[in-house]
Amino acid sequence: QVQVVESGGGLVQAGGSLRLSCAASRLTFTNYVMGWFRQAPGKDREFVASIRWSGSTAYSSDSVKDRFTISRDNAKNTVYLQMNSLKPEDTAVYYCAVKRYTATRYDYWGQGTQVTVSP
């Protein structure tokens, strides 16, 4: 069973930075996509960014793309989300997920890590 574990969340003031990490283990396939999602209180979970095994990336919006950077270390099956210029509206539980490149949905999810941005 694939395991996905996030780390790096915390409390930061507006304008600050955080770096989230996500390690996937027990993967039995190589061409996969790792993504970050977030869920704020009272809101639906939303896509933030993703990265393929090849390194190609996708972001939810220009605002996210201008402030966040997703990267990965294939040797470690680890993905990172560098978040700069954080805003209070970025406050959410951030989830990491993994799917096969050909899959239509993410099958493996982490437990989430809390990111809180104070004004």
Disulfide bonds with the S-S distance in Angstrom:
Cys22-Cys96 2.01
